[in-house]
Amino acid sequence: VPAPVTNEAGGIYVQLGAFSVPQNADAFLRKMRVDLEWLAASIGLQGNGKLYRVRAGPYASRDEANRVAQRVQQELGFKVLVLDR
């Protein structure tokens, strides 16, 4: 069963990946929930029909989001984005 896709919501997020194919986004979401177990509860899928973003949050501050982004980058070895929405 694919993960639910939410509409755009306001806040500060750590974007882990973005995909044009919803099935690819869903597979990546599931992998991130396993690889980043400590973050799994806050990782979700947001899409608008053209682009599907796998992201964690929202966070109360950009500093908090930056700390999460740094830890993700250290653990997984790839760059993530901190976005204000």
Biopython code that builds the backbone (N, CA, C, O; Angstrom):
import numpy as np
from Bio.PDB.StructureBuilder import StructureBuilder

atoms = [
    (1, "VAL", "N", (0.855, -1.175, 0.000)),
    (1, "VAL", "CA", (0.000, 0.000, 0.000)),
    (1, "VAL", "C", (0.898, 1.234, 0.000)),
    (1, "VAL", "O", (1.735, 1.384, 0.890)),
    (2, "PRO", "N", (0.737, 2.118, -0.982)),
    (2, "PRO", "CA", (1.558, 3.326, -1.025)),
    (2, "PRO", "C", (1.283, 4.239, 0.166)),
    (2, "PRO", "O", (0.184, 4.243, 0.719)),
    (3, "ALA", "N", (2.292, 5.009, 0.551)),
    (3, "ALA", "CA", (2.132, 5.980, 1.631)),
    (3, "ALA", "C", (1.195, 7.087, 1.169)),
    (3, "ALA", "O", (1.170, 7.421, -0.015)),
    (4, "PRO", "N", (0.420, 7.662, 2.096)),
    (4, "PRO", "CA", (-0.447, 8.773, 1.700)),
    (4, "PRO", "C", (0.374, 9.989, 1.290)),
    (4, "PRO", "O", (1.420, 10.272, 1.873)),
    (5, "VAL", "N", (-0.109, 10.691, 0.294)),
    (5, "VAL", "CA", (0.547, 11.900, -0.194)),
    (5, "VAL", "C", (-0.251, 13.090, 0.309)),
    (5, "VAL", "O", (-1.460, 13.173, 0.094)),
    (6, "THR", "N", (0.430, 14.010, 0.978)),
    (6, "THR", "CA", (-0.249, 15.193, 1.501)),
    (6, "THR", "C", (-0.047, 16.375, 0.567)),
    (6, "THR", "O", (0.862, 16.382, -0.263)),
    (7, "ASN", "N", (-0.903, 17.367, 0.715)),
    (7, "ASN", "CA", (-0.745, 18.616, -0.019)),
    (7, "ASN", "C", (0.305, 19.470, 0.668)),
    (7, "ASN", "O", (0.741, 19.167, 1.779)),
    (8, "GLU", "N", (0.701, 20.529, 0.002)),
    (8, "GLU", "CA", (1.699, 21.447, 0.543)),
    (8, "GLU", "C", (1.236, 21.986, 1.894)),
    (8, "GLU", "O", (0.105, 22.452, 2.029)),
    (9, "ALA", "N", (2.111, 21.921, 2.885)),
    (9, "ALA", "CA", (1.816, 22.450, 4.218)),
    (9, "ALA", "C", (2.940, 23.398, 4.612)),
    (9, "ALA", "O", (4.089, 23.210, 4.213)),
    (10, "GLY", "N", (2.608, 24.407, 5.390)),
    (10, "GLY", "CA", (3.611, 25.375, 5.803)),
    (10, "GLY", "C", (4.548, 24.814, 6.852)),
    (10, "GLY", "O", (4.207, 23.860, 7.551)),
    (11, "GLY", "N", (5.732, 25.404, 6.965)),
    (11, "GLY", "CA", (6.693, 24.995, 7.967)),
    (11, "GLY", "C", (8.091, 24.884, 7.404)),
    (11, "GLY", "O", (8.342, 25.213, 6.244)),
    (12, "ILE", "N", (8.997, 24.417, 8.242)),
    (12, "ILE", "CA", (10.398, 24.215, 7.858)),
    (12, "ILE", "C", (10.629, 22.712, 7.778)),
    (12, "ILE", "O", (10.361, 21.982, 8.732)),
    (13, "TYR", "N", (11.128, 22.256, 6.634)),
    (13, "TYR", "CA", (11.294, 20.834, 6.374)),
    (13, "TYR", "C", (12.712, 20.505, 5.941)),
    (13, "TYR", "O", (13.440, 21.360, 5.438)),
    (14, "VAL", "N", (13.093, 19.242, 6.146)),
    (14, "VAL", "CA", (14.328, 18.699, 5.592)),
    (14, "VAL", "C", (13.898, 17.799, 4.438)),
    (14, "VAL", "O", (13.287, 16.751, 4.645)),
    (15, "GLN", "N", (14.227, 18.225, 3.222)),
    (15, "GLN", "CA", (13.862, 17.442, 2.047)),
    (15, "GLN", "C", (14.941, 16.406, 1.774)),
    (15, "GLN", "O", (16.109, 16.743, 1.580)),
    (16, "LEU", "N", (14.534, 15.141, 1.762)),
    (16, "LEU", "CA", (15.460, 14.036, 1.546)),
    (16, "LEU", "C", (15.578, 13.671, 0.074)),
    (16, "LEU", "O", (16.625, 13.198, -0.369)),
    (17, "GLY", "N", (14.510, 13.887, -0.686)),
    (17, "GLY", "CA", (14.518, 13.563, -2.104)),
    (17, "GLY", "C", (13.273, 14.075, -2.781)),
    (17, "GLY", "O", (12.270, 14.354, -2.124)),
    (18, "ALA", "N", (13.331, 14.201, -4.119)),
    (18, "ALA", "CA", (12.188, 14.644, -4.911)),
    (18, "ALA", "C", (12.117, 13.790, -6.174)),
    (18, "ALA", "O", (13.138, 13.498, -6.797)),
    (19, "PHE", "N", (10.911, 13.396, -6.538)),
    (19, "PHE", "CA", (10.709, 12.446, -7.631)),
    (19, "PHE", "C", (9.526, 12.853, -8.483)),
    (19, "PHE", "O", (8.573, 13.451, -7.984)),
    (20, "SER", "N", (9.579, 12.531, -9.772)),
    (20, "SER", "CA", (8.447, 12.787, -10.657)),
    (20, "SER", "C", (7.510, 11.583, -10.727)),
    (20, "SER", "O", (6.360, 11.715, -11.146)),
    (21, "VAL", "N", (7.995, 10.418, -10.320)),
    (21, "VAL", "CA", (7.185, 9.191, -10.336)),
    (21, "VAL", "C", (6.806, 8.841, -8.894)),
    (21, "VAL", "O", (7.680, 8.597, -8.063)),
    (22, "PRO", "N", (5.493, 8.817, -8.597)),
    (22, "PRO", "CA", (5.083, 8.587, -7.209)),
    (22, "PRO", "C", (5.562, 7.255, -6.632)),
    (22, "PRO", "O", (5.842, 7.177, -5.435)),
    (23, "GLN", "N", (5.662, 6.218, -7.442)),
    (23, "GLN", "CA", (6.124, 4.921, -6.942)),
    (23, "GLN", "C", (7.583, 4.993, -6.491)),
    (23, "GLN", "O", (7.964, 4.352, -5.512)),
    (24, "ASN", "N", (8.394, 5.770, -7.202)),
    (24, "ASN", "CA", (9.796, 5.935, -6.803)),
    (24, "ASN", "C", (9.891, 6.699, -5.491)),
    (24, "ASN", "O", (10.698, 6.361, -4.625)),
    (25, "ALA", "N", (9.063, 7.732, -5.345)),
    (25, "ALA", "CA", (9.032, 8.497, -4.099)),
    (25, "ALA", "C", (8.610, 7.604, -2.942)),
    (25, "ALA", "O", (9.190, 7.675, -1.858)),
    (26, "ASP", "N", (7.609, 6.768, -3.163)),
    (26, "ASP", "CA", (7.124, 5.876, -2.107)),
    (26, "ASP", "C", (8.201, 4.863, -1.706)),
    (26, "ASP", "O", (8.381, 4.597, -0.517)),
    (27, "ALA", "N", (8.913, 4.301, -2.674)),
    (27, "ALA", "CA", (9.985, 3.351, -2.372)),
    (27, "ALA", "C", (11.105, 4.031, -1.580)),
    (27, "ALA", "O", (11.639, 3.452, -0.634)),
    (28, "PHE", "N", (11.457, 5.259, -1.967)),
    (28, "PHE", "CA", (12.492, 6.006, -1.260)),
    (28, "PHE", "C", (12.046, 6.345, 0.155)),
    (28, "PHE", "O", (12.834, 6.248, 1.096)),
    (29, "LEU", "N", (10.789, 6.740, 0.308)),
    (29, "LEU", "CA", (10.222, 7.026, 1.628)),
    (29, "LEU", "C", (10.365, 5.815, 2.547)),
    (29, "LEU", "O", (10.805, 5.951, 3.688)),
    (30, "ARG", "N", (10.001, 4.655, 2.065)),
    (30, "ARG", "CA", (10.088, 3.431, 2.876)),
    (30, "ARG", "C", (11.537, 3.119, 3.259)),
    (30, "ARG", "O", (11.813, 2.701, 4.383)),
    (31, "LYS", "N", (12.461, 3.328, 2.310)),
    (31, "LYS", "CA", (13.880, 3.090, 2.603)),
    (31, "LYS", "C", (14.387, 4.071, 3.663)),
    (31, "LYS", "O", (15.122, 3.680, 4.570)),
    (32, "MET", "N", (13.997, 5.333, 3.550)),
    (32, "MET", "CA", (14.440, 6.338, 4.521)),
    (32, "MET", "C", (13.889, 6.036, 5.911)),
    (32, "MET", "O", (14.575, 6.259, 6.908)),
    (33, "ARG", "N", (12.671, 5.536, 5.986)),
    (33, "ARG", "CA", (12.097, 5.191, 7.297)),
    (33, "ARG", "C", (12.849, 4.047, 7.954)),
    (33, "ARG", "O", (12.886, 3.959, 9.182)),
    (34, "VAL", "N", (13.447, 3.170, 7.160)),
    (34, "VAL", "CA", (14.269, 2.082, 7.702)),
    (34, "VAL", "C", (15.670, 2.592, 8.037)),
    (34, "VAL", "O", (16.181, 2.350, 9.130)),
    (35, "ASP", "N", (16.284, 3.299, 7.088)),
    (35, "ASP", "CA", (17.661, 3.768, 7.263)),
    (35, "ASP", "C", (17.778, 4.831, 8.355)),
    (35, "ASP", "O", (18.805, 4.927, 9.025)),
    (36, "LEU", "N", (16.728, 5.623, 8.530)),
    (36, "LEU", "CA", (16.723, 6.705, 9.521)),
    (36, "LEU", "C", (15.628, 6.437, 10.549)),
    (36, "LEU", "O", (14.717, 7.245, 10.727)),
    (37, "GLU", "N", (15.728, 5.314, 11.208)),
    (37, "GLU", "CA", (14.698, 4.885, 12.148)),
    (37, "GLU", "C", (14.387, 5.959, 13.198)),
    (37, "GLU", "O", (13.232, 6.127, 13.588)),
    (38, "TRP", "N", (15.396, 6.672, 13.649)),
    (38, "TRP", "CA", (15.230, 7.727, 14.656)),
    (38, "TRP", "C", (14.379, 8.888, 14.144)),
    (38, "TRP", "O", (13.872, 9.682, 14.936)),
    (39, "LEU", "N", (14.221, 8.990, 12.827)),
    (39, "LEU", "CA", (13.485, 10.084, 12.201)),
    (39, "LEU", "C", (12.199, 9.612, 11.538)),
    (39, "LEU", "O", (11.423, 10.427, 11.038)),
    (40, "ALA", "N", (11.970, 8.316, 11.530)),
    (40, "ALA", "CA", (10.893, 7.713, 10.740)),
    (40, "ALA", "C", (9.516, 8.332, 10.974)),
    (40, "ALA", "O", (8.754, 8.502, 10.022)),
    (41, "ALA", "N", (9.185, 8.667, 12.208)),
    (41, "ALA", "CA", (7.844, 9.180, 12.505)),
    (41, "ALA", "C", (7.569, 10.528, 11.853)),
    (41, "ALA", "O", (6.411, 10.873, 11.621)),
    (42, "SER", "N", (8.613, 11.294, 11.552)),
    (42, "SER", "CA", (8.390, 12.624, 10.976)),
    (42, "SER", "C", (8.605, 12.661, 9.461)),
    (42, "SER", "O", (8.455, 13.721, 8.853)),
    (43, "ILE", "N", (8.952, 11.530, 8.839)),
    (43, "ILE", "CA", (9.189, 11.508, 7.395)),
    (43, "ILE", "C", (7.868, 11.242, 6.681)),
    (43, "ILE", "O", (7.139, 10.307, 7.012)),
    (44, "GLY", "N", (7.580, 12.084, 5.699)),
    (44, "GLY", "CA", (6.346, 11.937, 4.938)),
    (44, "GLY", "C", (6.568, 12.222, 3.473)),
    (44, "GLY", "O", (7.667, 12.554, 3.029)),
    (45, "LEU", "N", (5.473, 12.079, 2.734)),
    (45, "LEU", "CA", (5.489, 12.263, 1.289)),
    (45, "LEU", "C", (4.519, 13.379, 0.946)),
    (45, "LEU", "O", (3.350, 13.332, 1.329)),
    (46, "GLN", "N", (4.998, 14.379, 0.228)),
    (46, "GLN", "CA", (4.175, 15.500, -0.194)),
    (46, "GLN", "C", (4.235, 15.577, -1.705)),
    (46, "GLN", "O", (5.315, 15.498, -2.291)),
    (47, "GLY", "N", (3.086, 15.728, -2.338)),
    (47, "GLY", "CA", (3.077, 15.790, -3.792)),
    (47, "GLY", "C", (2.004, 16.713, -4.330)),
    (47, "GLY", "O", (1.017, 17.013, -3.658)),
    (48, "ASN", "N", (2.222, 17.158, -5.557)),
    (48, "ASN", "CA", (1.255, 18.032, -6.207)),
    (48, "ASN", "C", (0.811, 17.480, -7.559)),
    (48, "ASN", "O", (0.221, 18.207, -8.358)),
    (49, "GLY", "N", (1.084, 16.211, -7.822)),
    (49, "GLY", "CA", (0.716, 15.607, -9.090)),
    (49, "GLY", "C", (1.830, 15.628, -10.115)),
    (49, "GLY", "O", (1.789, 14.874, -11.087)),
    (50, "LYS", "N", (2.830, 16.480, -9.915)),
    (50, "LYS", "CA", (3.970, 16.567, -10.829)),
    (50, "LYS", "C", (5.274, 16.224, -10.133)),
    (50, "LYS", "O", (6.171, 15.630, -10.732)),
    (51, "LEU", "N", (5.377, 16.606, -8.850)),
    (51, "LEU", "CA", (6.596, 16.379, -8.085)),
    (51, "LEU", "C", (6.225, 15.842, -6.716)),
    (51, "LEU", "O", (5.323, 16.359, -6.057)),
    (52, "TYR", "N", (6.932, 14.795, -6.291)),
    (52, "TYR", "CA", (6.678, 14.144, -5.011)),
    (52, "TYR", "C", (7.933, 14.266, -4.157)),
    (52, "TYR", "O", (9.000, 13.773, -4.521)),
    (53, "ARG", "N", (7.784, 14.933, -3.013)),
    (53, "ARG", "CA", (8.923, 15.198, -2.130)),
    (53, "ARG", "C", (8.860, 14.307, -0.899)),
    (53, "ARG", "O", (7.817, 14.183, -0.257)),
    (54, "VAL", "N", (9.985, 13.691, -0.581)),
    (54, "VAL", "CA", (10.128, 12.933, 0.661)),
    (54, "VAL", "C", (10.849, 13.866, 1.623)),
    (54, "VAL", "O", (11.974, 14.300, 1.371)),
    (55, "ARG", "N", (10.173, 14.166, 2.736)),
    (55, "ARG", "CA", (10.756, 15.139, 3.644)),
    (55, "ARG", "C", (10.377, 14.856, 5.084)),
    (55, "ARG", "O", (9.390, 14.181, 5.374)),
    (56, "ALA", "N", (11.201, 15.398, 5.985)),
    (56, "ALA", "CA", (10.976, 15.277, 7.422)),
    (56, "ALA", "C", (10.568, 16.639, 7.960)),
    (56, "ALA", "O", (11.024, 17.676, 7.477)),
    (57, "GLY", "N", (9.715, 16.624, 8.951)),
    (57, "GLY", "CA", (9.291, 17.871, 9.576)),
    (57, "GLY", "C", (7.786, 17.907, 9.743)),
    (57, "GLY", "O", (7.125, 16.874, 9.638)),
    (58, "PRO", "N", (7.244, 19.068, 9.999)),
    (58, "PRO", "CA", (7.893, 20.372, 10.069)),
    (58, "PRO", "C", (8.625, 20.580, 11.397)),
    (58, "PRO", "O", (8.331, 19.942, 12.408)),
    (59, "TYR", "N", (9.586, 21.498, 11.349)),
    (59, "TYR", "CA", (10.385, 21.846, 12.520)),
    (59, "TYR", "C", (10.046, 23.251, 12.996)),
    (59, "TYR", "O", (9.622, 24.101, 12.212)),
    (60, "ALA", "N", (10.239, 23.482, 14.282)),
    (60, "ALA", "CA", (9.901, 24.762, 14.896)),
    (60, "ALA", "C", (10.863, 25.871, 14.476)),
    (60, "ALA", "O", (10.497, 27.046, 14.471)),
    (61, "SER", "N", (12.097, 25.495, 14.121)),
    (61, "SER", "CA", (13.082, 26.515, 13.745)),
    (61, "SER", "C", (14.008, 25.969, 12.659)),
    (61, "SER", "O", (14.142, 24.760, 12.470)),
    (62, "ARG", "N", (14.627, 26.892, 11.966)),
    (62, "ARG", "CA", (15.606, 26.511, 10.949)),
    (62, "ARG", "C", (16.813, 25.841, 11.602)),
    (62, "ARG", "O", (17.399, 24.930, 11.017)),
    (63, "ASP", "N", (17.197, 26.280, 12.811)),
    (63, "ASP", "CA", (18.320, 25.658, 13.525)),
    (63, "ASP", "C", (18.049, 24.182, 13.797)),
    (63, "ASP", "O", (18.923, 23.339, 13.599)),
    (64, "GLU", "N", (16.834, 23.874, 14.251)),
    (64, "GLU", "CA", (16.476, 22.477, 14.509)),
    (64, "GLU", "C", (16.531, 21.671, 13.217)),
    (64, "GLU", "O", (17.057, 20.558, 13.206)),
    (65, "ALA", "N", (15.997, 22.216, 12.137)),
    (65, "ALA", "CA", (16.024, 21.524, 10.843)),
    (65, "ALA", "C", (17.460, 21.337, 10.358)),
    (65, "ALA", "O", (17.796, 20.292, 9.802)),
    (66, "ASN", "N", (18.303, 22.341, 10.563)),
    (66, "ASN", "CA", (19.713, 22.219, 10.150)),
    (66, "ASN", "C", (20.430, 21.118, 10.919)),
    (66, "ASN", "O", (21.251, 20.402, 10.346)),
    (67, "ARG", "N", (20.132, 20.969, 12.215)),
    (67, "ARG", "CA", (20.745, 19.889, 13.005)),
    (67, "ARG", "C", (20.330, 18.524, 12.459)),
    (67, "ARG", "O", (21.156, 17.618, 12.341)),
    (68, "VAL", "N", (19.059, 18.383, 12.131)),
    (68, "VAL", "CA", (18.579, 17.120, 11.561)),
    (68, "VAL", "C", (19.249, 16.875, 10.208)),
    (68, "VAL", "O", (19.689, 15.760, 9.927)),
    (69, "ALA", "N", (19.327, 17.904, 9.377)),
    (69, "ALA", "CA", (19.943, 17.768, 8.053)),
    (69, "ALA", "C", (21.400, 17.335, 8.161)),
    (69, "ALA", "O", (21.847, 16.479, 7.399)),
    (70, "GLN", "N", (22.147, 17.919, 9.102)),
    (70, "GLN", "CA", (23.549, 17.543, 9.281)),
    (70, "GLN", "C", (23.683, 16.082, 9.693)),
    (70, "GLN", "O", (24.559, 15.374, 9.197)),
    (71, "ARG", "N", (22.815, 15.628, 10.600)),
    (71, "ARG", "CA", (22.887, 14.230, 11.042)),
    (71, "ARG", "C", (22.550, 13.286, 9.892)),
    (71, "ARG", "O", (23.209, 12.263, 9.712)),
    (72, "VAL", "N", (21.523, 13.629, 9.113)),
    (72, "VAL", "CA", (21.146, 12.796, 7.961)),
    (72, "VAL", "C", (22.317, 12.726, 6.983)),
    (72, "VAL", "O", (22.657, 11.644, 6.503)),
    (73, "GLN", "N", (22.932, 13.861, 6.686)),
    (73, "GLN", "CA", (24.061, 13.885, 5.756)),
    (73, "GLN", "C", (25.225, 13.048, 6.261)),
    (73, "GLN", "O", (25.876, 12.362, 5.473)),
    (74, "GLN", "N", (25.497, 13.092, 7.562)),
    (74, "GLN", "CA", (26.581, 12.283, 8.127)),
    (74, "GLN", "C", (26.270, 10.798, 8.023)),
    (74, "GLN", "O", (27.148, 9.997, 7.701)),
    (75, "GLU", "N", (25.024, 10.429, 8.296)),
    (75, "GLU", "CA", (24.660, 9.007, 8.304)),
    (75, "GLU", "C", (24.531, 8.418, 6.907)),
    (75, "GLU", "O", (24.912, 7.267, 6.692)),
    (76, "LEU", "N", (24.001, 9.181, 5.950)),
    (76, "LEU", "CA", (23.708, 8.635, 4.631)),
    (76, "LEU", "C", (24.706, 9.044, 3.556)),
    (76, "LEU", "O", (24.791, 8.405, 2.507)),
    (77, "GLY", "N", (25.468, 10.117, 3.818)),
    (77, "GLY", "CA", (26.485, 10.527, 2.867)),
    (77, "GLY", "C", (25.975, 11.283, 1.661)),
    (77, "GLY", "O", (26.692, 11.398, 0.667)),
    (78, "PHE", "N", (24.751, 11.805, 1.713)),
    (78, "PHE", "CA", (24.294, 12.659, 0.624)),
    (78, "PHE", "C", (23.641, 13.916, 1.178)),
    (78, "PHE", "O", (23.136, 13.939, 2.300)),
    (79, "LYS", "N", (23.665, 14.961, 0.357)),
    (79, "LYS", "CA", (23.185, 16.272, 0.777)),
    (79, "LYS", "C", (21.656, 16.325, 0.744)),
    (79, "LYS", "O", (21.017, 15.807, -0.172)),
    (80, "VAL", "N", (21.095, 16.960, 1.761)),
    (80, "VAL", "CA", (19.654, 17.188, 1.824)),
    (80, "VAL", "C", (19.422, 18.696, 1.887)),
    (80, "VAL", "O", (20.351, 19.464, 2.135)),
    (81, "LEU", "N", (18.192, 19.109, 1.665)),
    (81, "LEU", "CA", (17.838, 20.522, 1.659)),
    (81, "LEU", "C", (16.988, 20.889, 2.857)),
    (81, "LEU", "O", (16.157, 20.097, 3.301)),
    (82, "VAL", "N", (17.191, 22.086, 3.382)),
    (82, "VAL", "CA", (16.307, 22.643, 4.391)),
    (82, "VAL", "C", (15.454, 23.686, 3.682)),
    (82, "VAL", "O", (15.976, 24.634, 3.095)),
    (83, "LEU", "N", (14.120, 23.502, 3.741)),
    (83, "LEU", "CA", (13.191, 24.359, 3.005)),
    (83, "LEU", "C", (12.164, 24.995, 3.911)),
    (83, "LEU", "O", (11.617, 24.349, 4.805)),
    (84, "ASP", "N", (11.908, 26.266, 3.671)),
    (84, "ASP", "CA", (10.797, 26.963, 4.328)),
    (84, "ASP", "C", (9.620, 26.909, 3.365)),
    (84, "ASP", "O", (9.726, 27.330, 2.213)),
    (85, "ARG", "N", (8.509, 26.391, 3.844)),
    (85, "ARG", "CA", (7.301, 26.286, 3.006)),
    (85, "ARG", "C", (6.161, 27.041, 3.620)),
    (85, "ARG", "O", (5.065, 27.068, 3.060)),
]
sb = StructureBuilder()
sb.init_structure("model")
sb.init_model(0)
sb.init_chain("A")
sb.init_seg("    ")
for serial, (resi, resn, name, xyz) in enumerate(atoms, 1):
    if name == "N":
        sb.init_residue(resn, " ", resi, " ")
    sb.init_atom(name, np.array(xyz, "f"), 0.0, 1.0, " ", f" {name:<3s}", serial, name[0])
structure = sb.get_structure()
